[in-house]
Amino acid sequence: MKKAASTLALMAAVAAPAVFASTPVMFSTLNGFNAPDAGAVGGVRLAVLHGQVDEVKGVDFSLLGMSETKRTTGVNFGLFFGASKVTQEMKGASLGLFNWNTGKTQGVNLGAVNVTQDVQGLNWSAVNYSEGYTMADIGLASISNKSNFQFGIFNKTNTIDGIQIGLINCADNGFLKCFPIINFAK
């Protein structure tokens, strides 16, 4: 019995840092201020003006400024001119006026402006700009390096794998370099 209790105590001591490595609720603002002072959030975070943390798993609210993370799994939600920036990996949804994802995104970016790098999912906004690959863009103007599907008034990509539908569709590998209504790879 004593040996079992000692083993359980040792396992709890080893597991505790992993369990408590993130905090369930956080407030972030300027100059790297996080309350509580932790590098990860496993729950809800509110960033006012500019909040920065390594990782959020849950819901990340930004208010009057930008929420910045390295990795987010869950939802970035911009409140009253809130924006989000994810530098390495986003899994879930970014909903705000400005969504800026410089790493890999799996999910949905819904906002007024999306600036992305690699999107396995959907960009839906007035302006979508990507320096990498996008699976699907819907917006007034969508510009990417490589895309599978674009729908909007103006669509531009260097390489289209699928189809572009819009008023003006330009793709370097399109059946015509620029063509109205529809364009696809030659």
C-alpha positions in Angstrom: 0.0 0.0 0.0 2.8 2.4 0.9 4.6 1.6 -2.3 1.4 2.3 -4.4 0.9 5.6 -2.6 4.5 6.6 -3.2 4.2 5.7 -6.9 1.0 7.7 -7.2 2.6 10.7 -5.5 5.6 10.5 -7.9 3.3 10.3 -10.9 1.3 13.3 -9.8 4.5 15.3 -9.2 5.8 14.4 -12.7 2.4 15.1 -14.4 1.6 18.4 -12.5 3.7 20.7 -14.6 2.0 19.4 -17.8 -1.5 19.8 -16.4 -0.8 23.3 -15.0 1.4 24.5 -17.8 -1.4 26.6 -19.1 -3.9 28.8 -17.4 -7.7 28.6 -17.9 -8.3 32.4 -18.0 -5.9 35.2 -19.0 -5.9 38.9 -19.5 -3.2 40.4 -21.8 -2.3 43.9 -22.8 0.7 46.1 -23.7 4.4 45.4 -23.0 3.9 41.6 -22.7 1.6 41.9 -19.6 -0.3 38.7 -19.0 -2.3 38.0 -15.9 -1.6 35.4 -14.7 1.9 35.4 -16.0 1.9 32.2 -18.2 3.0 31.2 -21.7 -0.1 29.3 -22.6 -3.9 29.5 -22.1 -6.2 26.5 -22.1 -9.6 28.2 -21.9 -10.3 31.9 -22.5 -8.1 34.9 -23.1 -8.9 38.6 -23.5 -6.3 40.8 -25.2 -6.8 44.5 -25.0 -4.7 46.8 -27.3 -1.9 44.3 -27.8 -1.7 40.9 -26.1 0.9 38.3 -26.7 1.3 34.7 -25.6 2.8 31.6 -27.0 -0.3 29.4 -27.2 -4.0 29.5 -26.9 -6.3 26.5 -26.8 -9.8 27.7 -26.6 -11.2 31.2 -27.3 -9.0 34.2 -27.8 -10.9 37.6 -27.7 -9.1 40.7 -28.9 -10.5 44.1 -28.1 -9.4 47.4 -29.6 -6.2 45.9 -31.0 -4.3 42.8 -31.7 -4.1 39.4 -30.1 -0.8 37.7 -31.0 0.1 34.0 -30.5 2.5 31.5 -32.0 -0.1 28.7 -32.0 -3.9 28.8 -31.6 -6.3 25.9 -31.5 -9.9 27.1 -31.3 -11.3 30.5 -32.1 -9.8 34.0 -32.5 -12.7 36.5 -32.1 -12.2 40.2 -32.7 -14.4 42.5 -30.6 -14.7 46.2 -31.5 -11.8 46.7 -33.9 -10.1 43.5 -32.7 -7.6 41.6 -34.8 -5.5 38.5 -34.5 -2.0 37.4 -35.5 -0.9 33.8 -35.5 2.8 33.3 -36.4 3.2 29.5 -36.6 0.0 27.5 -36.6 -3.8 28.1 -36.4 -6.3 25.3 -36.1 -9.9 26.5 -36.0 -11.5 29.8 -36.9 -10.3 33.5 -37.0 -13.3 35.8 -36.9 -12.4 39.5 -36.9 -11.8 42.6 -39.0 -8.2 41.7 -39.7 -6.8 38.1 -39.5 -3.1 37.8 -40.0 -1.7 34.2 -40.1 1.9 33.9 -41.1 2.2 30.2 -40.6 -0.1 27.2 -41.4 -3.8 27.6 -41.1 -6.3 24.7 -40.9 -9.8 26.0 -40.8 -11.6 29.3 -41.6 -10.5 32.9 -41.7 -13.6 35.2 -41.8 -13.1 39.0 -41.7 -12.7 42.2 -43.6 -9.1 41.4 -44.5 -7.2 38.1 -44.4 -3.4 38.1 -44.8 -2.3 34.4 -44.8 0.6 32.1 -45.7 -0.7 28.5 -46.1 -4.4 27.8 -45.7 -5.9 24.4 -45.7 -9.5 25.7 -45.5 -11.4 28.8 -46.4 -10.5 32.5 -46.5 -13.7 34.6 -46.7 -13.4 38.4 -46.6 -13.5 41.5 -48.7 -9.7 41.2 -49.4 -7.8 37.9 -49.2 -4.0 38.1 -49.6 -1.7 35.1 -49.4 2.0 34.7 -50.1 1.5 30.9 -50.1 -1.2 28.3 -50.9 -4.9 28.8 -50.3 -7.4 26.0 -50.6 -10.4 28.3 -51.1 -10.8 32.1 -51.3 -14.2 34.0 -51.4 -14.1 37.8 -51.5 -14.2 40.9 -53.5 -10.5 40.6 -54.2 -8.3 37.5 -53.7 -4.6 37.4 -54.4 -2.4 34.4 -53.8 0.7 32.6 -54.9 -1.1 29.3 -55.4 -4.8 28.5 -55.0 -7.2 25.7 -55.6 -10.5 27.8 -55.8 -11.2 31.5 -55.9 -14.6 33.3 -56.1 -15.0 37.0 -56.3 -14.9 40.2 -58.4 -11.1 40.1 -58.9 -9.1 36.9 -58.5 -5.3 36.7 -59.1 -2.9 33.8 -58.5 0.4 32.7 -59.9 -0.8 29.0 -60.0 -4.4 27.8 -60.1 -5.0 24.1 -59.4 -8.7 24.3 -59.7 -11.0 27.1 -60.9 -11.5 30.9 -60.6 -15.0 32.4 -60.9 -15.4 36.2 -61.0 -15.5 39.3 -63.0 -11.7 39.3 -63.6 -9.7 36.1 -63.2 -5.9 36.0 -63.6 -3.6 33.0 -63.3 -0.2 32.6 -64.8 -1.0 29.0 -65.7 -4.6 29.7 -66.7 -6.1 28.7 -70.0 -5.7 32.4 -70.7 -3.6 34.6 -68.4 -6.6 36.8 -67.6 -10.2 36.0 -68.5 -13.6 37.1 -67.3 -16.2 34.9 -65.6 -14.1 31.7 -65.4 -10.5 30.6 -65.6 -8.8 27.3 -64.9 -5.4 25.7 -65.4 -4.4 24.8 -68.9 
